[in-house]
């Protein structure tokens, strides 16, 4: 499986195929790609904190995008950044690679706040008011349609706090294929997208919500590229 070059703009489905190919042919586990994605994002965010109070809030969903956020948070913490992590509640336990990274943070002594309803919004607002940068790791390229009301409220709070937002892979609420925002959508200053830029970041509502797009090298094998 090949794509034309490293600067290609691809669909989310194509990205998923490339990740599966990398795992099947080269044995590169999704956990490794998640680690690379989160580490790269942390490097970008750490550089942006130069001369600022190193205080970050990371808001995570319960899927792989949230896992990227947890990895990113760990690397920032290791650089001496104060990171406050909030995770959306869910009816099912966290699982897979995201769960592995949650466990690592807990063993490091990090507390992860859970947003389960309106009663938790004041704590989120308070933390957002004190931070320098917000990491949006709620929804990734698999998001379609509209958020539920309670999820949309969290996005509204993020957008209203007037702090720079870094979205991981794609702004939460944006369709990574079409670039359409069907409802609430995070307004990012910067989007760190993984592997390749996605079609939705340059189409329709994408440029407005994505801000500056930085493509992260997550160490996919060079053989995936055909110049």
C-alpha positions as CSV (number, residue, x, y, z in Angstrom):
1,X,0.0,0.0,0.0
2,X,1.4,3.4,-1.0
3,X,0.5,7.0,-1.1
4,X,2.0,9.6,-3.4
5,X,4.1,11.6,-0.9
6,X,4.4,12.8,2.6
7,X,2.5,16.0,2.0
8,X,-0.6,14.2,0.7
9,X,-4.0,15.2,2.0
10,X,-6.0,12.0,2.6
11,X,-9.3,10.8,3.9
12,X,-9.7,9.4,7.4
13,X,-10.5,6.0,5.8
14,X,-7.2,6.0,4.0
15,X,-5.4,6.9,7.2
16,X,-7.0,4.0,8.9
17,X,-6.0,1.7,6.1
18,X,-2.4,2.9,6.3
19,X,-2.3,2.3,10.1
20,X,-3.7,-1.2,9.6
21,X,-1.2,-1.9,6.9
22,X,1.7,-0.7,9.1
23,X,0.5,-3.1,11.8
24,X,0.0,-6.1,9.5
25,X,3.2,-5.8,7.4
26,X,5.6,-4.2,9.9
27,X,4.2,-5.1,13.3
28,X,3.8,-1.5,14.3
29,X,1.2,-1.6,17.0
30,X,-1.4,1.2,17.4
31,X,0.0,1.8,20.9
32,X,3.3,2.9,19.2
33,X,1.6,5.2,16.8
34,X,-0.4,6.7,19.7
35,X,2.8,7.3,21.7
36,X,4.5,9.0,18.7
37,X,1.4,11.2,18.1
38,X,1.2,12.3,21.7
39,X,4.9,12.9,22.0
40,X,5.0,15.0,18.8
41,X,2.0,17.1,20.0
42,X,3.6,17.6,23.4
43,X,6.8,19.0,21.7
44,X,4.7,21.5,19.7
45,X,2.8,22.6,22.8
46,X,5.9,22.9,25.0
47,X,7.5,25.2,22.5
48,X,4.4,27.4,22.4
49,X,4.7,27.8,26.2
50,X,8.0,29.5,26.0
51,X,7.9,32.6,28.3
52,X,4.4,31.7,29.5
53,X,3.1,30.1,32.7
54,X,3.4,26.4,32.0
55,X,-0.1,25.5,32.9
56,X,-2.2,23.3,30.5
57,X,-5.7,21.7,30.6
58,X,-6.3,18.6,28.5
59,X,-9.9,17.6,27.8
60,X,-10.1,13.9,26.7
61,X,-12.7,11.7,25.1
62,X,-12.9,8.0,25.7
63,X,-11.5,6.8,22.4
64,X,-8.1,6.8,20.8
65,X,-8.1,10.6,20.4
66,X,-8.4,10.8,24.2
67,X,-5.5,8.3,24.4
68,X,-3.5,10.7,22.3
69,X,-4.3,13.4,24.8
70,X,-3.2,11.3,27.7
71,X,0.1,10.5,26.1
72,X,0.6,14.2,25.3
73,X,-0.2,15.1,28.9
74,X,2.4,12.6,30.2
75,X,5.1,14.0,28.1
76,X,4.3,17.6,29.1
77,X,4.3,16.6,32.8
78,X,7.7,15.0,32.3
79,X,8.9,18.4,31.0
80,X,7.7,20.1,34.2
81,X,4.4,21.4,32.9
82,X,1.4,21.5,35.2
83,X,-1.3,19.6,33.4
84,X,-4.9,19.3,34.6
85,X,-6.7,16.4,32.8
86,X,-10.5,16.1,32.4
87,X,-12.1,13.1,30.8
88,X,-15.7,12.8,29.6
89,X,-17.7,10.2,31.4
90,X,-19.1,7.2,29.6
91,X,-21.4,4.3,30.1
92,X,-18.6,1.8,29.3
93,X,-15.1,1.4,30.9
94,X,-12.2,2.9,29.1
95,X,-10.4,0.2,27.1
96,X,-7.5,-0.6,24.8
97,X,-4.5,1.8,24.3
98,X,-6.3,4.7,25.9
99,X,-6.8,2.6,29.1
100,X,-3.1,1.7,29.1
101,X,-2.1,5.3,29.1
102,X,-4.7,6.2,31.7
103,X,-3.2,3.6,34.0
104,X,0.4,5.0,33.4
105,X,-0.8,8.4,34.4
106,X,-2.5,7.1,37.5
107,X,0.6,5.2,38.5
108,X,2.5,8.5,38.2
109,X,0.1,10.0,40.7
110,X,-1.9,12.1,38.2
111,X,-5.5,12.8,39.0
112,X,-8.0,12.6,36.1
113,X,-11.2,14.6,36.6
114,X,-14.4,13.1,35.2
115,X,-17.0,15.3,33.6
116,X,-20.3,13.4,34.0
117,X,-22.7,16.3,33.9
118,X,-23.5,20.0,34.6
119,X,-22.2,19.7,38.1
120,X,-18.7,19.2,36.8
121,X,-18.6,22.2,34.5
122,X,-17.6,24.8,37.2
123,X,-14.4,22.9,38.0
124,X,-13.6,22.8,34.3
125,X,-14.3,26.5,33.9
126,X,-12.0,27.2,36.9
127,X,-9.1,25.2,35.5
128,X,-9.6,26.7,32.0
129,X,-9.4,30.2,33.5
130,X,-6.0,29.5,35.0
131,X,-4.3,27.8,32.0
132,X,-2.2,29.0,29.2
133,X,-3.2,26.4,26.6
134,X,-6.1,23.9,26.2
135,X,-5.6,20.5,24.5
136,X,-8.7,19.3,22.7
137,X,-8.6,15.5,22.6
138,X,-12.3,14.8,22.8
139,X,-13.1,13.4,19.3
140,X,-10.9,12.4,16.4
141,X,-11.3,11.4,12.8
142,X,-14.0,8.9,13.5
143,X,-16.5,11.7,14.6
144,X,-19.6,12.2,12.5
145,X,-22.9,14.0,12.9
146,X,-23.5,16.1,16.0
147,X,-22.4,15.9,19.6
148,X,-24.9,15.2,22.4
149,X,-26.1,18.2,24.3
150,X,-23.8,17.6,27.3
151,X,-20.7,17.2,25.0
152,X,-21.7,20.4,23.1
153,X,-21.8,22.3,26.4
154,X,-18.2,21.3,27.1
155,X,-17.1,22.6,23.7
156,X,-19.0,25.8,24.3
157,X,-17.1,26.3,27.6
158,X,-13.8,25.7,25.8
159,X,-14.6,28.1,23.0
160,X,-15.8,30.8,25.4
161,X,-12.7,30.9,27.6
162,X,-10.5,32.8,25.1
163,X,-7.5,30.6,25.6
164,X,-5.4,29.1,22.7
165,X,-6.6,25.6,21.8
166,X,-4.5,22.9,20.3
167,X,-6.7,20.2,18.7
168,X,-5.2,16.7,18.3
169,X,-5.7,15.2,14.8
170,X,-8.9,17.2,14.1
171,X,-11.0,19.7,16.0
172,X,-13.7,17.9,18.0
173,X,-17.0,18.2,16.3
174,X,-15.5,18.5,12.7
175,X,-16.2,15.8,10.2
176,X,-12.6,14.9,9.1
177,X,-13.8,13.7,5.7
178,X,-16.1,16.5,4.6
179,X,-15.0,19.4,6.8
180,X,-18.5,20.1,7.9
181,X,-19.4,21.0,11.5
182,X,-22.9,19.8,12.2
183,X,-23.2,21.5,15.6
184,X,-20.8,22.4,18.4
185,X,-17.2,22.3,17.3
186,X,-14.0,23.3,19.0
187,X,-12.4,26.4,17.5
188,X,-8.6,25.6,17.5
189,X,-5.7,28.0,17.1
190,X,-3.6,25.0,16.0
191,X,-4.4,21.5,14.9
192,X,-1.7,18.9,15.2
193,X,-2.9,16.2,12.7
194,X,-1.2,12.8,12.7
195,X,0.6,11.1,9.8
196,X,-1.1,13.1,7.0
197,X,-3.4,16.1,6.8
198,X,-7.0,15.1,6.4
199,X,-9.4,16.3,3.7
200,X,-11.8,17.8,6.3
201,X,-9.2,20.2,7.5
202,X,-9.1,22.1,4.1
203,X,-12.8,21.8,3.1
204,X,-16.0,23.6,4.1
205,X,-15.8,24.6,7.8
206,X,-12.4,23.0,8.3
207,X,-10.1,26.0,7.8
208,X,-12.2,28.1,10.2
209,X,-12.1,25.6,13.0
210,X,-8.7,24.0,12.5
211,X,-6.5,27.1,12.5
212,X,-2.9,26.5,11.7
213,X,-2.4,22.8,10.7
214,X,0.8,21.0,11.7
215,X,1.3,17.5,10.4
216,X,3.0,15.2,12.9
217,X,5.4,12.5,11.8
218,X,4.3,9.4,13.7
219,X,7.0,7.2,12.2
220,X,5.1,5.3,9.6
221,X,7.5,3.2,7.5
222,X,9.1,5.1,4.6
223,X,8.0,2.2,2.3
224,X,4.4,3.6,2.5
225,X,5.5,6.6,0.5
226,X,5.9,6.6,-3.3
227,X,7.3,9.9,-4.6
